[in-house]
């Protein structure tokens, strides 16, 4: 089943339903889930209106990319997390915001197209997208994103392959 959509920012997408600075950003993406420094570091961070996370997997990626384009770091961290919830609540502003700044710079684009990727190996709680980004500093690049939900219906960007947007091979 395939459907087309246009985001509020005018980006095109299709979905098919199916089963140095970079090091810092990559460390955030892959290290938060395994990091032992959880707890109350995020205490005192005001939740966005409507709470953290997005209403759908697709919305999490769209909101993250649109916030990155606008350099809206709070918007980015609102939909960035793991199955345990928003990363900002676990790790705090001091740890999350600098990584959002780096990612925002890497994710600058002229346009993007979102496609659902069929990877059954991720399991039922994760969804993978291939995002074709047009007009990045590396030209046109395909960037994989993985989303997950927290069990209460809120979705988060859990991983993205940021090396595709920096010095790594496309």
Buried (B, 14 or more C-beta within 10 A) or exposed (E): EEEEEEBEEEBEBEBEEEEEBBEBBBEBBEEBBEBEEBEEBBEEBEEBEEEBBBEBBBBBBBBBBBBBBEEBBBBBBBBBBBEBBBBBBBBBBEBBBBBBBBBBBBBBBEBBBBBBBEBEEBEEEBBBBBBBBEEBEBEBBBBBBBBBBBEEEBBBBBBBBBBBBBEEEE
